[in-house]
């Protein structure tokens, strides 16, 4: 039978829950410090055919858990729709494209639950809608959270840079309308300058994220390694495979671009497939421990 508890007892329980959460957070921070400079795994060279195989396996995982994956990833297009609607208020219109391309910068973080689903399927374990939340129980969750914050910071820095590029070219005034904005972008020298500088700088941001995260998140989910080890392993994997790594970056960029048209709906399929495929790419790039 449910009873009404007195406020003092209820408040004490809440303080205990908060204290338990702070204790877990403290343990995660201490664990993150303890795993710094952990042994680095070996990386392997791959061929372009391995990218096709990783994508094929990503599609297989998506097909095997389609309902769960769509349930997990439908929030991302929803967020995109909200951001797009806000941008149509004209003052934020110049940031619509940077917001859309920003999915590539935070995608590795957003795909954490998908990596876990592919990992468990690989081991023949049961997978359900709750499986993605198991990442919170990963031994290396502390380093995972730190790297996630780094990616969010990179994403915000990209938005700031995009706003400054607009101010230096077509700004600082907000566009009068969508038609006026598109006309200025594609029919003026300042508009083409904005496109050129924006694409070039965006490429550098995307390259940075690729270098530090192509295998970092899957590695920390799979093994108890430190953040420095995960990032260094990701860098070594890219350095050992410059051609396939560049091709993978183009595949991700093209997939996100196509998935964003129209109205980000295609991301419901693109995001889970790329997320699952990234797990299988990690398996090809990093030697078993």
N, C-alpha and C positions, 0 to 999 in steps of 0.2 A: 504494500500500500504506500502511495506517495504522500509524504507529509511536508508541511511548510517548515523550513528550517529558520532558526532565529538569525538575524543579520550578523551577529558576532561570529557564530559558528561558520556561516557561509563565507565571511570575510577571511577568517583564518585559513579556510580551505583554499581560497584564491591565492593568498600569500604563499601557501605551501606549493601550489602549482607553479607560481612565478619563480619561487626559489629553486624548484626542481629544474625548470627550464633554464635558469641562469647557470645552474650547476652543469647541465649538459652542454651549454654553450661554452662554459669555461673549459670543460674537458675536451671539446672539439678544438678550441684554440691551443691548448697544451699539446694535443695530439698532432696538430698541424706543425707546431714547432719541433716536436720530437721526430717527425718524419722528414725534416729537411735534410738534404744531401743523402737521401736513400739511394741504394744501388740503382743504376740506370739500366733498363732493359735494352737488348739489342734491337736494332731496326733492320728491316730488309728492303731490298730493292724490288720494285714491282713494275709491271708492264701496263700499257694502256688497256689490255684485255682484262686486267684485274679490276679496272674501274667499271667495265661493263658487267663483270661478274658480281661486284658489290651492289650495283644498281639492281641487277636481276634478283639477288637475294633480298634487297630492300623491298622490292615489289612482292616477293613471296611472303615476307613478314607482314606487310600491309594487308595482303589477302587473307592471311591466317587470322589476323586480329582486327579486321576492318572496323567492326562496331566499336571496339575499345579505342582504337586509334582515332577514329572520327570524333568520339566523345571527348578524347583528350585534346585534340588539336582544333576543334571548332572554335575554341576561344580565341585563337590567334587571328583568323579572318575577322572575327567579331571586333577585336581590338582594332584591326586595320580599318574596318568600316567606320568605327567611331572616330578614329584619327582623321580619316579622309573627310568625314562630314564636318569635323571641326575646321579642317583646312579650307573648306569651301566658304568659310566666312571671310575670305579674301586676305585678311591680314596675315594669316598663316599659310596662305596658298603657296608661296615659294618653298615651303618645307614639305609639301605633299610628296614629291619625288624622293627627297632625302629620307622621309619617314618610311616610304615603301622599300627603298634599298637598304634601310637600316636593319631589316629582317636578317640580312646576311651577317650582320655584326653580332646580333644576339641569338641567332639561330642555334649555335652549338649549346648555349645554355638552355634554350627552350626545348631542345631535343633530349634532355637528360632522361626523361621518362621513357622515351622510345629506345634509347640505348639499353635500359634495364629490361624492357620487354624482349628485345632481341637476345640479350644475354641469357635470360631465363629460358627462352625457346631453344637456344643453342644447347642448353644443358638438359632439355626435356622436362623442365619444371612447369608447373601450372602458371598460367597468365590470366589476370582478370583486370577489371577497371581500376583496381586498387594497386596493381603492380607498379605503376610509375612512381607512387609515393614511397616505395621502398628505398629510393635514392637517399632519403633523409636518414636511413639507418646504415648507410655505407660507412666503412671505417675511415675513409678519407673525406668525409663530408665537409670537414673544416676547410681543407684546401679547395674543394669543389666550390664552396660558397665564396671564398676569396677570389677565385678566378672568375666566378660569375659576376661579382662586383666590378672586377676589372673590365669585363666586356660591357657592362652597363655604362661604366664611365667612358669607355671608348665610343659607345653609341651616342651618349650625350655630347661628347666633344665633337663628333661628326655633325650633329645637328647645329651646334654653335658655329662650327666652321662654315657650314652651308648657309646659315643666316648671314654671316659676315661676307661671304662671297656675293650673295644677292645684294647686300647693301653697297658693296664696292662696284657693282656692275649696273643693275637695273634699279636699285633702291636709291635712297632709303625709304621712300614712300611706299605704302602698300599698294598692290594692284587695284585698279578701279573695278575690274571684273575679270572673270575667267578668260573671256575672249581677248581682252586687252593684254592680259598676262601672256597668253600663248602667242599672240602676235608679236609682242616685244621679245619673247624668247627666240623665236624662229626667223624673225625678219630684220633684226638689228644686230649690229656688230657687238654691242654690249651683251645681248642675249647669247650669241655664240661664244663670247668670251666666258660667260657664266657657265655654259655647258662644258667648254673645254677644261676650265680650271676645276669645276666640280667633279667631272668624270676622272680627271687625273688624281685629284686629292682623294676621291672616293676609292679609287683603285689602291692607293697606299694604305688607307684604313682597312680595306678588305684583305690586303696582303698581310698586314700585321695580325689580324685576327686569324687568318689561315695558318700562319707560322706558329702562333702560340697555342692554337686550340684544335688543330686537325685531329690529333689523337689524345689530347690532354684529358678531356672529360671522360672518354671511354676508359682510358688507362687508370684514372683515379677511381672510377666506378668498379673496375675489374680487380685492381690491386691496391694494397695499402702503401702508396708512395707519396712523397712530398710534392708540394706545388712546384718547386724549382726543378725537380726531376721530371715531372710531367711536361712542363714547358720546354725543358731542354730536349726531351725525347721527341716532342712534336717538331722542334726546330731541326733536329737531326734527321727526322723522317722526311721533311720537306727538302732539306739539303741533299739527301741521298737520292731523291726522286724529283728533281726540278720539273721535268716535263710532265709526268703524270700528276704532280701536285698542281701545276698551272692548269692542266686540263680539268682537274676536279674543281678548282675554283671557278672556272668558266661554266662547268655544268651546274654548279650551285647557283651562280649568278643568273644564268639563263632560266633555270627552273623557277627561281623566285620571281623573276621578271614576268614569265608566262603565267605563273600562279597568281600574280597580282592583277591580272587582266581577265575578266572585268571585276572590279570591286573586291579583289583579294579572295574571291571564292575558290579559285584553283589551289590556294594554299592548303585547303582541307586534304588534298591528295599529295601535293608537292612536299609539304613539310614532313609528314610521316615517312614517305618513301625516302627522302634524303636523310632523315634521321636514322632510320633503320640501316640504310646503305652505309652511312658513316661508321656504324658499329662494325660492319663487315670489312670496311676499308681498314679500320684499326687492326682487325685480326690479321690482315695481310701485311700491314706495315710493321707491326711490333711482334717480335718473336715471343713464343710462349715462355712464361716465367717458370 
